[in-house]
Amino acid sequence: MSYKNVKKWDSLNHVSLILAIESKFSIKIKPEASIDLTSYKKILNFIKNFKG
Amino acid sequence: MKYQNSTPYHKILELLESKKFKYNRKITIYNLYNFNPLILNKYLELHLKEKSLKPKILSSEFDQIDQGLLSISKNFKSKKFDILIVGSDINAKLSYNESVIDEYLNSQKNNLTQCLKIINKYKNLPIIFFNCNILSSSFFSSREEFIKLREKIFNFNQYLYKLSLKNKNFKILDINVIGNVIGLGSFYDSKNYYISKTPYSQQSNNHISFELSQTISSIFVTRKKCLVLDLDNTLWGGVLGEDGPNGIDLGESYKGECFRNFQKYIKKLLNKGIILAICSKNNIQDVRECFKKNKEMILNFNDFSNVQINWKEKYLNINKISEELNIGKDSMVFFDDSSFEREQMKKFNPSINVIETPKEPENFIQTIENSSFFYQTTLTTEDKKKKYQYKILKKANKFKDKTKNISEFLKGLSMTLEIDNINKFNFERAVQLTNKVNQFNLTTKRYSSSELQQFLKSKNQISLLARLKDKFGDHGLTALAMAKKKNSKTWIIDNFLLSCRILGRGIENALLYELLKKLKKKRVNIVKGIYIKTKKNHQCKDFYIKNFFIKKDKTHICDLNKIKKMNNSFLKIKYE
């Protein structure tokens, strides 16, 4: 699942997604990193690394 | 304004996905912002849904306020929204100096001029306008500059408030107060701004959208009518039966002052037209004595339109209040410190609105405020009179108990029905009635201001609003009838309703007769009356059949050439 095959995943909703992840896991994501989080897998890895 | 505990953003999204909401009304909101409102709108959606409003939020491209306003004022016919929000925040400009702020204030003034044009042209479109934030001094090069600019912003904000007082459709969202409540330090979030063009922090988004939802619901949701209060540990501290009239906590002590302020707040609600009632397990003599003897008491025993003080279950007593005041249960709010009573009420009388009363009396006022059950931005003159009207109703009911024969009773009331067309003086009340009345309402058609305006524009309509007076006083504008042309011979009754507080006096029959007479004068042959069943209007099911109409298929037909003169000698009819 990535921004390519999810229609609603546009730049605005990407912001919404990043904010939701930040508040769900109580983490801060740097803007540079957030640009890269364009698929479910990447996000999952990112959070695992962050927490681990 | 109390600080709103901020719900984290992911929770908002989850709640929007999973929670089931009950809706009373759909509204379409059009917003124009100079920032990206994505996050703000998610919060707003949730707050509105929690107030039983189903919003559709339309946004223009952000930072297009002036173009947006221009296109609305030019091309309003295509208007497909109920309310307009205009928000321009100074932080979207980020760097501050005199010229930036001057430019910002000028653009705000332009926006304001456009908004006023729109309001003038389209009388019934409410607009919510963000005022300007007063910034902290650290942004400025010198103290002098700061003081000068602060004054400019302050003056503009004062001007906005004055406008809002004059114009009921112009509402202010006070970003300044919200900034103060949250603290400027956590009000803005510059990271949010850089990545998403949203200037506000999560807390601010939550707070601003909550205030927006309060204002919006005050426009579109009719507030509750009656507050039912407990006594012990609610209006005062301690237990009257044990502590005695002068032993209860009210007045100078820490707790006593909380309760006294709470009573002051209740008095304010009363003056805003909220009906008060008591539902308490106590001895009535003790309570009377207490209201008389305790000098710290703010409320009078007479401030309560109905009092149920006994040892019966409260969920039964509240039914009595509802019956005696003729107020629907869903318009009543129950406030009691005991969680046992609240739970019982919820279980056995689920249509009553129950407020989750906090343990600490210092939080009582805020809890009622946050519920927004009684929130209203404008008062109609009818509201101010309401308590008085319920009082005279009580007198009339007592009179009814004394006289046994009903027609004798009605004659003895010496009632006058003053009938008038809906006009600009009573327009507000007409809209209110179509939205409020549930029980005696044949079609339960709700009208917004603009919809009613539209209806009145047509030449082929009759709309009547009636005021009832009797020997006890003025009951106010309480009955409404609207009919419109269907074809050359047939008219249809679009709306027919009577406020429940004047039911049982034959007013409805008299008003229908007057409407039919008017239609006959217009050479109408056939009148159609429809009854649309709802959960609450069962009592008017046979209204048309009892009065001149014959049932035909799903509607009722009245042949105006055949109607007989009606005996309504129990009542005087006056046309304004």
Interface residues (C-beta under 8 A of the other chain):
Chain A: L12 N13 V15 S16 I18 L19 A20 I21 E22 S23 K24 P31 S34
Chain B: P8 Y9 H10 K11 L13 N36 L38 I39 K42 K191 N192 Y194 I195 S196 T198 Q202
